[in-house]
Amino acid sequence: MSKIIPYVLLIGGESFNYDGYCFQPPTLQHIIKDNEGENYNLYLYYSFLLSCSKEDIIDMVGVKERYDKLSFELQNELTKYKLLLLSGGEQILQEAIQFFVKGKVVFNEKDECFFLYSNNDKVTKIIDNSNFIEFCNYVNQINYRDTVEEDEPIENMTFSSEKAKQRYIELQKRKKQFNKNKAKSKEGNVNFDLGNVIAKLSAKTNSPYNLTNIYNLTVFQLYDQFYQIIQNNQIDGYVLKWAAWGSEEFDFSLWYNNNKTK
């Protein structure tokens, strides 16, 4: 079952413990400015590796023709995780996992799994074929992306309450629209590129962020605040129209209604 990281953890911007993991959401400072900018390329590659589909991996390693000749049973057994390991990607996969968690990540060749260690060298979590997609989905949430299993029925997901479920649905709609817009064209990709969103959010007159403090935000915080301001601008525009021509009662609580998961 897919689990939803509570919004309060994602928006906090600090490292947090969830489901046995100690996640370290990357900040814009770490991604863009540290390591002479090389971290940005690593972030893009690692994020792709964890967010892409099984079909993307098949195309990437060039085995589609061989894969198509396999029986349905063998195709089903070849998961994204197994394909990555079979293609010799354990080192890159270890680095990708390490990019988003605290503590040390070590690959265990015998059991084909990754051990996640705490600061006192205690194994806190094991990532293997059984929970790799779950880990990918957690990282996608941290990166404000769609989950890997996009077609998974919402009935299979775990929520703390019915209200949290509805908030999740609303957030997913916004995220899907974001990714839909981003994927429309090269221009769309440029519009939602980290650099462009940083520039637009920093230049917004009613934004508390500028080019001297915005790099303290995590990726999730950046896109979340970007959308919060867009939403507030839409409400402000509606308020002006209502003030001029509105005849029906206006709900002034719209701007502070909680539309996030809890």
CORJOJO-V842478 format. One record per residue. N is the residue number from 1. PHI is phi in whole degrees, -180 to 180 (NA if undefined). PSI is psi in radians with two decimals (NA if undefined). OMEGA is omega in whole degrees, -180 to 180 (NA if undefined). Layout:
BEGIN
N	PHI	PSI	OMEGA
N	PHI	PSI	OMEGA
END
This chain:
BEGIN
1	NA	2.37	176
2	-76	2.43	178
3	-113	2.59	-178
4	-104	2.10	177
5	-66	2.24	179
6	-55	2.40	-178
7	-57	-0.64	-178
8	-62	-0.50	177
9	-77	-0.71	-178
10	-69	-0.69	-176
11	-80	-0.27	-177
12	-67	-0.55	176
13	84	-0.11	180
14	-100	2.93	172
15	-64	2.59	-178
16	-149	2.68	177
17	-97	2.30	178
18	-155	2.22	177
19	55	0.63	178
20	90	-0.17	178
21	-96	2.68	169
22	-116	1.67	-176
23	-81	2.52	176
24	-124	1.53	-180
25	-59	2.18	-178
26	-69	2.40	176
27	-88	2.85	177
28	-63	-0.60	177
29	-58	-0.83	-178
30	-67	-0.71	-176
31	-73	-0.77	-169
32	-99	-0.66	-172
33	-102	-0.57	-178
34	-74	2.76	176
35	57	0.61	177
36	56	0.56	177
37	85	-0.12	-179
38	-66	-0.48	-180
39	-62	-0.46	-180
40	-65	-0.78	178
41	-65	-0.69	178
42	-65	-0.75	179
43	-59	-0.80	180
44	-62	-0.76	-178
45	-69	-0.82	-180
46	-64	-0.69	179
47	-64	-0.71	177
48	-63	-0.77	-177
49	-60	-0.67	-177
50	-86	-0.36	-177
51	-102	-0.28	-176
52	-73	2.89	-179
53	-90	2.98	176
54	-59	-0.69	180
55	-64	-0.63	178
56	-62	-0.72	179
57	-65	-0.74	179
58	-59	-0.77	178
59	-68	-0.69	-176
60	-65	-0.70	-178
61	-91	-0.02	174
62	70	0.70	-179
63	-120	0.34	-176
64	-60	-0.74	-179
65	-62	-0.77	179
66	-68	-0.67	-179
67	-64	-0.72	-178
68	-65	-0.39	-179
69	-85	-0.19	180
70	-75	2.73	176
71	-68	2.83	180
72	-59	-0.67	-179
73	-64	-0.76	179
74	-69	-0.67	177
75	-61	-0.69	-180
76	-67	-0.58	-179
77	-73	-0.51	-179
78	-80	1.53	179
79	-79	2.97	176
80	-57	-0.75	-179
81	-62	-0.83	-178
82	-66	-0.66	179
83	-63	-0.71	179
84	-64	-0.72	180
85	-71	-0.69	-180
86	-65	-0.49	-180
87	-89	0.20	177
88	77	0.49	-175
89	-96	0.31	-176
90	-64	-0.62	-180
91	-68	-0.81	179
92	-65	-0.70	180
93	-65	-0.69	177
94	-61	-0.75	179
95	-66	-0.66	180
96	-65	-0.76	178
97	-64	-0.77	-178
98	-61	-0.54	-177
99	-63	-0.44	-173
100	-114	0.05	-180
101	-130	2.75	173
102	-91	2.83	-178
103	84	3.14	-175
104	-96	2.46	176
105	-112	2.21	-177
106	-130	2.32	178
107	-86	2.27	177
108	-102	1.85	-174
109	-65	-0.64	-177
110	-62	-0.84	-177
111	-97	0.03	179
112	51	0.95	180
113	-145	2.97	179
114	-114	2.25	175
115	-94	2.29	176
116	-106	2.10	-176
117	-104	2.56	172
118	-85	-3.14	-179
119	-65	-0.41	179
120	-98	0.42	176
121	61	0.54	175
122	-102	2.33	178
123	-71	2.07	-178
124	-102	-0.37	-178
125	-159	2.61	175
126	-121	2.25	177
127	-107	2.17	178
128	-143	-2.85	-177
129	-62	-0.49	-175
130	-75	-0.45	-176
131	-131	0.22	-178
132	-64	-0.77	180
133	-63	-0.63	177
134	-61	-0.78	178
135	-62	-0.75	178
136	-58	-0.71	-180
137	-66	-0.62	176
138	-63	-0.80	-180
139	-64	-0.66	178
140	-63	-0.66	177
141	-65	-0.73	179
142	-62	-0.60	-178
143	-91	0.14	-179
144	58	0.81	180
145	-121	2.90	174
146	-68	2.74	177
147	-74	2.81	180
148	-66	-0.76	-179
149	-90	1.37	-174
150	-67	-0.48	-176
151	-95	0.12	180
152	-66	2.25	-180
153	-59	2.43	-179
154	-65	-0.37	179
155	-64	-0.37	-180
156	-86	-0.06	-178
157	-93	2.73	-177
158	-105	2.20	179
159	-128	2.63	-179
160	-75	-0.40	-180
161	-163	2.94	177
162	-65	-0.61	178
163	-65	-0.72	178
164	-64	-0.62	178
165	-63	-0.79	-180
166	-67	-0.66	178
167	-66	-0.66	179
168	-64	-0.77	179
169	-58	-0.76	-179
170	-65	-0.75	179
171	-65	-0.71	180
172	-64	-0.64	178
173	-60	-0.78	180
174	-66	-0.73	-180
175	-67	-0.69	179
176	-65	-0.69	177
177	-65	-0.69	178
178	-60	-0.87	-179
179	-70	-0.55	176
180	-65	-0.81	179
181	-64	-0.70	-178
182	-66	-0.59	-175
183	-89	-0.07	-175
184	-61	-0.72	-175
185	-162	3.06	175
186	-62	-0.65	179
187	-64	-0.69	179
188	-64	-0.70	178
189	-62	-0.68	179
190	-66	-0.69	-178
191	-62	-0.61	-178
192	-104	0.21	174
193	-63	2.59	-179
194	-52	-0.79	-177
195	-61	-0.75	-179
196	-69	-0.72	179
197	-65	-0.70	176
198	-59	-0.81	-179
199	-64	-0.79	-177
200	-68	-0.73	-179
201	-68	-0.63	-180
202	-70	-0.57	-176
203	-85	-0.19	-178
204	-69	2.26	-174
205	-64	-0.59	-179
206	-97	0.27	178
207	-93	2.40	178
208	-78	-0.03	-175
209	-103	2.50	175
210	-140	-3.14	-174
211	-71	-0.09	177
212	-96	-0.32	-178
213	-126	-0.15	-174
214	-70	-0.42	-177
215	-73	-0.10	174
216	-80	-0.23	-180
217	-75	2.68	169
218	-85	2.99	178
219	-60	-0.78	180
220	-61	-0.79	-180
221	-61	-0.72	-179
222	-59	-0.94	-177
223	-70	-0.58	178
224	-64	-0.82	-180
225	-68	-0.59	176
226	-58	-0.81	-179
227	-74	-0.57	178
228	-62	-0.74	-179
229	-69	-0.69	176
230	-59	-0.79	-180
231	-63	-0.77	-180
232	-65	-0.64	177
233	-64	-0.70	178
234	-64	-0.71	179
235	-67	-0.73	179
236	-60	-0.71	178
237	-64	-0.67	179
238	-67	-0.65	179
239	-62	-0.74	180
240	-63	-0.74	178
241	-64	-0.74	-179
242	-64	-0.72	-179
243	-63	-0.57	-178
244	-85	-0.75	-172
245	-129	-0.05	-175
246	-68	2.46	178
247	-118	-0.44	180
248	-90	2.80	-179
249	-65	2.41	-177
250	-103	2.39	180
251	-86	1.74	-177
252	-76	-0.05	179
253	-87	-0.04	-176
254	-56	-0.71	-172
255	-71	-0.40	180
256	-112	0.12	177
257	-61	2.43	-179
258	-82	1.97	-180
259	-115	0.55	-179
260	-120	2.85	173
261	-72	2.75	180
262	-122	NA	NA
END
